[in-house]
Amino acid sequence: MQLICAIIRPEKVHVVVKSLEKEGYNAFSSWGITGRGRQKGIQVGPVFYEEMPKKLLYIVVHDQEKDEVIDIILRHARTNAQGCSGDGKIFVQPITETYTISDNI
């Protein structure tokens, strides 16, 4: 199993989640976070924002589903066809064990 951690723009969450659901990937967790990447913040008029709001999606999938889920996120999280700075980042980690709390009584 694989843990996919996707940091995306908040305005892209709805379309990404709907696209994942359409393909049968219904389970995920999400958090509102702030952060910055290579752009080191953004200047908007006289105001400089060091951190931008983002959403973090955690999705656990079987190994053979990883590439499809990553492709769905990449296609739907971009702000245009090429993508823009600040669109986000995807991290993948192996999962060695999982437990469903209600199943372990």
Secondary structure by P-SEA (a helix, b strand, c coil): cbbbbbbbbccaaaaaaaaaaaaccccbbbbbbbbcccccccccccccccbbbbbbbbbbbcccaaaaaaaaaaaccccccccccccbbbbbbbbcccccccccc
